[in-house]
Amino acid sequence: MANILIIDDDQDFSRAFQRIIERMGHPCRIAQNIRDAFAQLKSMNCDLIFLDVNLPDGNGLAHIKQFQSFPSLPEVVILTGDGDSDGATLAIANGAWDYVGKPISLNNITLILQRTIAYRASKEQNRGPRKVKRSAIIGESPVIMGCLEVMGKAAVSKSNVIITGETGTGKELFARGIHENSDTPGKLVVIDCTNLSTHLAESTLFGHTKGSFTSAHEARDGLFKLANNGTVFLDEIGELSLDLQKSLLRVLQERKFRPIGSEKEVSSNFRVIAATNRDLRLMVEQGLFRNDLYYRLNGHQIEIPPLRARKEDILLLAEYYTEKFCRESSITPKTLTPEFLNALQAYNWPGNVREFVNTVAVAIDNCQDEPSLYSHHLPVDVRIGIAKNSFRHHPDKEQPTLLEPGRHHGAIPLPFSPGDDLPPLREVREIVVGQLENAYMRQLLELCDNDVPTACERSGLSRARLYELLKKHSIRLK
């Protein structure tokens, strides 16, 4: 028996669908919009969600991960009368169990329920997640926990792995995590594909004998030989030329290669982890990446999210690296003020965790002997980025922007953190009202093109009060 939730604003369809499910012996509830669904999921142990796409208060596809993050970790089936290939791709890529068009047959409903129940029973039976060594992978957000789960599965497998993600997200950390959590006795050998020049690549990868070319004063093993009984990490594999892709394919197929100048082939037993910040599927379609090499590499897939998509991890990251840098520099640990944490939350982090780490290091340097970190300790370019973000408009996209779990909060950050001692309400009120006034006045002047009479008329403020607020928040008319 499974607990089921139908999220659909078509009342006639929902009630008919509910009766079918209940006749099969499964409890079933109905929610007519996303807000109602969130409320119901808080009070039910849901196993399966049938989710419509076009709902009164949003696009169902945008909320897949939020629904999946509830404690019961429900499966999600997209059920829509307005399906398309892009929507199907988005749904499946983000964890949906299936993408089904309306009307749905009784046989299809039965099959989905049977398979879902069997899958969840098997998953529950084997629950008790394998403990993995995280190294420096910091975060507890659902998206990072999902990546760690795949990392654990890949570690006990012999299959190849492709890790994707923007620059600075930590692809090499996950590669090291897979290697360290495996039972592979050999070493992890990192091959930076961006630095492999065509004329030196064969010597670097396959090795050479003494005297095989002018500067070969002694024999040297290549990187593939060094990785015997270990792991080869091909970093930024999307940068390899087509000629090098061809050479690499043969090695991956046969695990054999011939060092330059040698008459004998050498064998090496290794597993491969590849990483890239590019879309390899698109490169295959464009003829920039060999499809046979792609399919040889494409085993487990780990897509590491950008930092802006897991901002709930920023507090943990800030605490970890602040403690680390203070300890390494033998200085007194710094206190992270709410204002400093709010600033970190407000920034978009285009350079991801790599930029975050450098930013915290610079902030500690700027803090010097002060006991606490504030936003003015941040690098200037980060502070400028935060200011720009306050006025940036994001036009609607054709496909909905995916909302990660835990994002149900307002736009104004709270001046305290969960788990901390609460400051006095008066102090909190002053901070929040000040932030609101500041943002409102800047937006008002921008909309009114710095025209004072228009700003007074639009805001309902008197001229004296408007000038008073401008002075309070150090805002100048242009």
C-alpha angles and dihedrals in degrees: 000000000000131000108232134193123197114202107193134124093213099098097190093051093044095051093046090048091047092053091052092051094045091051086057088059100257124126109238135188132189129222119184097199142017095261092053090047092055090050093050094045090058090064102037137066095230122194102176136020124199101203128193118211105219108054130164094251102035150324113301093215090064092060102047095108092045091055091046091053095067114112095260090054094222123204115242126218116188110222114185142157091206103054127163137175094253091053091048091051092049093047098048094041090056098050107274113154092221144343111226132178127226132280095050120197124234090242091054092049090050092048094049092049094047094049095044094049092047091048094049092047090052092046092049091049091054095040118131102096118234110256110241130195105244100194103188097339102127125190146079100205116128092248093054092044087053091052090049090051091055089044090056092050092047092049093062092043131081092215122115119256135216116202116194132185144116121290111286098020094116106261093154091051090058091046089053090046091055091049095045093049094049127085090239108136096200131078133271109251115198118209114192103209092192090067099046108112114197097239094049099034098088092051091047095047103033103025128226143241125246111280095011089128137004099277096036096109092158138016116267133189117235125234093260090057091049088054094059109142088003142075133288113209111199102198116202093358089174088076095064117114118240090250092056091044088059092051091046093050093060092050092050092048099047104018086225133110140165119238114227110274094013126117093203130074119234124217125215128179112213142138121232131230116183127191133191142163090210133084103256093187090057090046089053090052090049093049093245096114128039112250092212090055091047093053091046090055099037106098118115114011126209118184109193112207122230115255092250088064094056105038091148085077094058094090091053092046092049093049093046097049096038090055091044096051094043091050094047091049093044093234131136111276113261125233116236107225120210088243091056092048091047089054091051089051093050095056121087097218101217088181091050121205093344090059090042093055092049090046093054090048092053092046090055090049090050091047092059108165096353112115098221137048118233132178092259088066089065120100114273095244090055092050090049090050091052091051092049092049090059090069103030117118120212113207118217115268127219091244118044119259109248113246115214121221117276097034104121096113132111126258096254111081118230117246091231136052130233111270095020124114109271116246119225113291091237091058092047091048092052092050096047094044089048092052091048093049092048094050092043095050094048092048091046093054092046092051092045094044090239092298107147100202091049091047091051092049093047096044099037090233124137117241090249093051092047092053090046092056092045090054092045092056097036093243116157126205112238 
